[in-house]
Amino acid sequence: MDAKESVTLLQQKIGYSFKNEKLLLEALSHSSYANENKNMKCNERLEFLGDSVLSIVVSDYIFKHFSHIPEGELSKLRASLVCEQSLFEFSKKIDLGRHILLGKGEEQTGGRERPSIVSDAFEAVIAAIYLDGGLDAARPYILSFIPENITPKGSDAFHDYKTILQEVIQRNPEEKIVYNLKSESGPDHDKQFTFQVMLNNNVIGEGTGRSKKSAEQAAAKEALALMGIKP
């Protein structure tokens, strides 16, 4: 499927027509594709913005619909809805992987089925809709993927080690944790990221993954283990 066809078909699937189709084209362009087509932008900047738009829409929704539960449970519920695995499952509803534009190497190694690539593209599409039509356009698109029967208990479906670690650290308000990228290696189709989680400038955990998010989760998991905490 070529770029123009991907853009056209995906708009039909999501029920939104872009005023500026270049935004959607950028959202679908993986870095491996952009590297092979020098006049293209990859979707990493849009993914960054989409992550924030997704978070505010989901936070607003669960804040209003679960007025009886405390902040800690709200955080867990939000985390379960915006984690990589959930976004990957949402993406399947519109067959997003089929429309992502990949470089030859990434295509040959199954990039269309890789959760990190597909979930990042899902967030990039959110950003594209937001930039094209504002929050009023992005909100219904995002909420169309939220299960109607979600409950706070459902937040246990995925372990969000970052949120658990944050809750532990917040018991001491003066403490602060930061995630730093230690290293990045491998070709575009097989990246490996290593992150360290720092507590007051001291390394308390380190983790590696095929996406930045999974590496941060792995670092938080190691930090919890070193503290003797089992999620």
N, C-alpha and C positions, 0 to 999 in steps of 0.2 A: 504494500500500500504506500503510495507516495504522499508527500506532505500535504498537498492540497486536498486529497481524498480523505486523509485522516482528520483534517480540520473540519471539512464539510460533514462527514458522517458523525463525528463526535458531537457537533452542535445539535444534530437531530436527536441523538440519544439523550443528551442532558436537557433538551428543551429550552435552550438559551441561544439566541442569535447575537453574535458579537458585532458591535459597531466597528471595532478594530480587530480584525481576525489575526493580525500579527501577534497580538497578545497570546492568543490560544496556540499559535504556532510555536512561540517561544516556550510556553508552558509544557508542550509536548516534546521539546528538544532536549534530549539527554546530552551530557557533556561529550560523550563519545561521538555523537552525531555532529555537534557543533565543531568539534576538533577536525572533522573531515569536511566540513562545509564552512569555510572561514568567514563567510558573511552572515553566519547564524549566531545567535546568542543562545547559551544553554539555559536551562530552567532553574538554576541554583538560586538566583536572586529572588525569583518568584516563589520558590519553595520556602524561602526565609519569611517572606511576607505572608504567604498563605498559612503558615504555621500559626502566626499571630491572629489572623482573621478567624481561623478555625477555632482557636482557643477562646476568643471573646464571644463568639456565637454560641459555642457549646456551654461556656460558663454562664452566660445569660440565661440560656434555656434551662439548665439544671437548677440554677439559683431560684428561678421562678416556679419550677415544677416540683422542687423538693424543699419546700420552706421549713420542713420539720427536722431536717438532718443537719448536724454540725459541719463546720468548715472542713475538718479532716476527712469526713466521708464524702463531701462534695469533691474534694481534691482527688480522692481515689476513683470516684465515678467518672470525673472528667478524664483522668489519666487512662482509664480503660477504654474510653471512646476515641481518644486522639492518639493512641499508641500505634506503632508501626503495623502491628498485626491487624488491628481493627481497620485501619485505613486501607490495608491490602484487601481485606474482605469487602469493604465498601466499594473499592475500585472494581471488583469482579461484577458488580451489579450493572456497570456500564461497559464492561469488557475493556477497561482503560488500557491494559497492557498491549492490546492489539493496535492501539493508535499511537503509542509512544514512538518517537523517531530515534533510532539507535544507530550507532556506528557498526561497521561490519563485524568487528571482533565481539562486541557486546551482543549482537544479534545471534552469532554462532554459538555463544556460550549460555543461551537461555535467559538473556536479560529481561525479556518480556514477562517472565514468571518470577523474577527476583523481587521479594517484598520491599526491599530498600528502594529500588528504582521506581516501582509502581506507586508506593506510598508517597514518595517525594513528588512524583508527577501529579498525584491527586491533590496535594497541597498547592502545587504550582497552578493547577487549573482553578482552584479556589481564588488565588491571588489574581489571576487573569480576569475572572468574572468580577471580582471586587473593583479592579482598576477600570474595567469597561463599564460597569453598571452600578457601582457603589455597594454599600452594605445591604441595601434593600434587594439587590439581585443575588448577592452571595448567601444571605441568610436562608432563604427557602431552599436553595440548592443544597446547602450543608445539612439542613434539618431533614431533608428528604431521605437521608441515609440513617438517621438516628432511629433505632428500634422503638416502636411505640410502647413496648412492655419493659423498658429498662427499669431496673431497681438498683438501689445502693448495693445490694448483695451481688448484683451482676458485676460490680467493679472488681470482684475477686477473680474474674475470668483470666486476667493476665497479671503477672507480678510486675508492679512498677516500683523497682528498687530505688529509683531516684526520689520518688515521693516519700517512700518509707524512710529513707535516709534523712530527707529534709525535715520530716516530722520529729525524728530523733534529735537532730541538731537544734531545732527551734526551742527545745526545752531549755536551752541556754542562749538567751537572746543576743549575747555578745559574740557568739560563735558564727562563723560564715564559711560556707563551702562554695568552691568554684571548680568548674570542669575545664581542664586545659588539654588541648590537642598535643600529644607528645610526639607522635610520628604518623606518617601517611606513606603507604608503599603500594607497589603493584600497578599494573596497567589499568586503564579506565574500566575494563570489563571485569576486573578482579581486584578491586581496591581493598586494602586493609587499613583500618584506623585504630590507633591506640590512644586512649584518653586516661588522664590521671585526675582523680578527684582530690582537691586540696582542702584541708581544714586549717584555717589561719596560716596559710603558706606551707603547711606540712602535708606530704602525700599520705593519704590514708587508704587509697585503693587505686588499682589500675586494671583496665580492661581493654580487650581488642574485639573488633567486630567488622562486618562488611559494610556497615553504615555508621555514621557518627552517633546516631541515636542508640544503636545497639551497643556500641563501644562504651558510651556513657553509662548505660544500664549495667553493663558488665563491671565497670569500675565501681559503681554504687553497690553492687552485689558483693564485691570483694570487701569493700569497706564495712558493710554490715556484718560479714562473716568474721572479719578481724575484731569487731566489737562484740562478737558472741551473740549476734542477733540473727534469728532464723525467721524470715518473712513467712 
